[in-house]
Amino acid sequence: MPPSKHSVERAWRRRGPLSWLLLPFGLLFFLIAALRRILYRFGIFAQVRLAVPVVVVGNITAGGSGKTPLTLWLVDQLGRRGRHPGVISRGYGGEFEGVCKVSPDGTPCEVGDEPLLIARRARCPVFVGRDRVAAGQALLAAHPECDIVICDDGLQHYRLARDVEIAVVDRRGFMNGWPLPAGPLREPASRLRTVDAVVANGWNGAAGFRMTLTGDRFEPLKVRPDGTPCDFAGKRLHAVAGIGEPQRFFDHLAALGLEFVAHPFPDHHAYVAADLAYDGDAILTTEKDAVKFGALASLPVWVLPVTATVTPDLAQFILERIDGRPPA
């Protein structure tokens, strides 16, 4: 699934002097990544298969693209169909050693922000570990009732054998189209031809599935009644987002008719009190950011949960794949 002519033209405009300088390192990165994948494909490097089917949700670009909302949607939809999913993740930013079970009462510095959010929202077993095989084995040993494992962000973790591969592409597409560190790509765009499903999160490219994120009710970080956008009319608002593409959150708020000062931060940003020291009436933020706020903010904090919807039915597609029936 190569980029379109127009996306290639846009990519050329995004390639600055630094990208050109780093291109040789990017080509070496692609070469090593391709060689590694070939070694796993031909069994020179051994893959490990878990006792239950594994669904990998990932992307080919660095940074967030909507994998966590999709993982939450899959947990919910598979549970509605009688399955008992568990989730494994790398636990980026966590200070744990080896493998760790994620408790909803944990902290992001212990286990990472995204696994903590999944544990709180999905209420299913969540284990983290840089070795996804070890994390999956620990999850199944502790929770033998789990009959399917979802690996959040593990597309390039080839040691873990998988039954279904899902790649998420957000509206940024492939950006300048070059490999790390000259660009954002972990693998070439042609990798999308080999996955089982491509999910477009605002992307206009060719994809078998489309995901939309909706949400218009804000929840307080501290206990008080929920709020709607009209409750913020005339207020001095600050919007804070440290996700893969903060502008996506800001555009969502603008579509709700809100006026605010935008404060973008890097993905997985570790907040300190100085980051949230604003003059105003309230801070609006994402669920992923809110788990890291604690008591750092002096202003009231309102969190906007979002819910994913995927069309056509990706959960049914997955079940047909792992049950050995061809998708309709």
Secondary structure, DSSP 4 states (H G I P E B T S, - for coil): -PPPHHHHHHHHHT--HHHHHHHHHHHHHHHHHHHHHHHHHTTSSPPB--SS-EEEEE-SBSS-SSHHHHHHHHHHHHHHTT--EEEEE--TT----SEEEPPTT--HHHH-HHHHHHHHHH-S-EEEESSHHHHHHHHHHH-TT--EEEEET-TT-TTB--SEEEEEEETTTTTT--BTTTSSBSS-GGGGGTSSEEEEEB--S--SEEEEEE---BEESSSS--B-GGGGTT--EEEEE-SS-HHHHHHHHHHTT---EEEE--TT----GGGG---SSEEEEEHHHHTTTTT--SS-EEEE--EEEEES-HHHHHHHHHTT----
